[in-house]
Amino acid sequence: MQPVAGDLGTFKSPANPVTFSSLETDAEGPPPRLGEHTDEVLAELGYDEAERERLRENDIV
């Protein structure tokens, strides 16, 4: 287990079981918060700002 600091405090997280001699695989930071990247993901899927706002207004996201 490795300590990970986030905006909600520090917690233990299992280390990556895969290791490579020339590649860093440790976590760079805390996991995303629930919904943190929703707008970015929906934009990549082709939803424009008006569509994303409609989804929020209808409590879909």
C-alpha positions in Angstrom: 0.0 0.0 0.0 1.2 3.5 -0.8 -0.1 6.7 0.7 -1.9 9.0 -1.7 -2.7 12.6 -0.7 -5.9 14.2 -2.1 -8.1 17.1 -1.3 -10.1 14.9 1.0 -7.1 13.8 3.0 -4.5 11.0 2.7 -5.5 7.4 2.1 -3.7 4.1 1.3 -3.9 2.8 -2.2 -2.5 -0.5 -3.5 0.6 -0.1 -5.6 0.6 -1.1 -9.3 1.3 -4.8 -9.5 3.1 -4.4 -12.9 6.6 -2.9 -12.9 8.9 -2.0 -15.8 12.6 -1.2 -15.5 12.3 2.0 -17.5 8.7 3.1 -16.9 7.2 4.9 -13.9 3.9 3.3 -13.0 3.1 4.8 -9.6 0.0 6.9 -9.1 0.6 10.5 -9.8 -2.1 11.7 -7.5 -5.6 10.9 -6.0 -8.3 9.3 -8.1 -10.8 11.6 -9.8 -13.8 12.7 -7.7 -17.2 11.6 -8.8 -18.2 13.5 -11.9 -14.9 15.5 -12.0 -14.3 14.8 -15.8 -17.9 14.5 -16.9 -17.8 17.6 -19.1 -14.6 16.6 -20.8 -15.8 13.0 -21.5 -19.2 14.2 -22.9 -17.4 16.9 -25.0 -15.1 14.1 -26.5 -18.3 12.1 -27.3 -19.6 15.0 -29.3 -22.0 16.7 -26.8 -21.9 20.5 -27.1 -22.3 22.8 -24.1 -26.1 23.2 -24.6 -26.6 19.4 -24.6 -24.4 19.0 -21.5 -26.4 21.7 -19.7 -29.7 20.0 -20.6 -28.3 16.7 -19.2 -27.5 18.5 -16.0 -30.9 20.3 -15.8 -32.6 16.9 -16.1 -30.4 15.3 -13.5 -29.0 12.8 -16.0 -25.4 13.8 -15.1 
